[in-house]
């Protein structure tokens, strides 16, 4: 499984949504991505990549694309 596939799966699992269309998601753009959903999403991403995200990164994680940027820049995850 590629890192993009793992990331997409983490989004799907963390928010409880279909994998289709997750690339366009932003924080609070769907009811599932509220504050509780955000923490579930972060937990799923952390588990998928065996990392612990910094608080600032968790706060800045506000879209599918921004999450990829944070993981690439700060956690050496390549997409």
C-alpha positions as CSV (number, residue, x, y, z in Angstrom):
1,X,0.0,0.0,0.0
2,X,1.4,3.4,-1.0
3,X,1.5,6.3,1.5
4,X,-1.2,8.1,-0.5
5,X,-3.4,5.0,-0.2
6,X,-2.7,4.8,3.6
7,X,-3.5,8.5,4.0
8,X,-6.7,8.2,2.0
9,X,-7.7,5.1,4.0
10,X,-6.9,7.0,7.3
11,X,-9.2,9.9,6.1
12,X,-12.0,7.4,5.3
13,X,-11.6,5.5,8.6
14,X,-11.1,8.6,10.8
15,X,-14.1,10.4,9.4
16,X,-16.3,7.4,8.6
17,X,-16.8,8.4,5.0
18,X,-16.2,6.8,1.6
19,X,-12.7,7.1,0.1
20,X,-14.2,8.8,-3.0
21,X,-14.0,12.5,-2.8
22,X,-11.8,12.8,0.3
23,X,-9.2,14.8,-1.7
24,X,-11.5,17.8,-1.7
25,X,-12.4,17.7,2.0
26,X,-11.7,20.7,4.3
27,X,-12.3,21.1,8.0
28,X,-16.1,21.4,8.7
29,X,-17.0,21.0,5.0
30,X,-18.9,17.9,6.0
31,X,-20.7,17.2,9.3
32,X,-18.3,14.3,10.1
33,X,-15.3,16.6,10.2
34,X,-16.2,18.6,13.3
35,X,-13.9,18.9,16.3
36,X,-14.5,15.4,17.5
37,X,-14.1,14.0,13.9
38,X,-10.9,16.0,13.6
39,X,-9.3,14.2,16.6
40,X,-10.5,10.9,15.2
41,X,-8.9,11.8,11.9
42,X,-5.6,12.8,13.5
43,X,-5.6,9.5,15.5
44,X,-6.1,7.5,12.3
45,X,-3.3,9.4,10.5
46,X,-1.0,9.0,13.4
47,X,-1.7,5.3,13.6
48,X,-1.3,4.8,9.8
49,X,2.1,6.4,9.8
50,X,3.3,5.5,13.4
51,X,3.8,9.1,14.3
52,X,2.7,11.6,17.0
53,X,1.7,14.9,15.6
54,X,2.7,18.2,17.3
55,X,-0.2,20.3,18.6
56,X,0.5,23.1,16.0
57,X,0.4,20.6,13.2
58,X,-3.0,19.2,14.5
59,X,-4.4,22.7,14.6
60,X,-3.1,23.5,11.1
61,X,-4.4,20.2,9.6
62,X,-7.5,21.7,7.9
63,X,-7.7,19.9,4.6
64,X,-6.7,16.8,2.8
65,X,-4.0,18.7,0.9
66,X,-2.7,20.6,4.0
67,X,-2.4,17.2,5.8
68,X,-0.2,15.9,3.0
69,X,1.9,19.0,3.2
70,X,2.3,18.7,7.0
71,X,3.2,15.0,6.8
72,X,5.7,15.6,4.0
73,X,7.4,18.6,5.6
74,X,7.4,17.6,9.3
75,X,7.2,13.8,9.4
76,X,9.2,12.6,6.3
77,X,6.2,11.0,4.7
78,X,6.6,11.0,0.9
79,X,3.6,11.0,-1.4
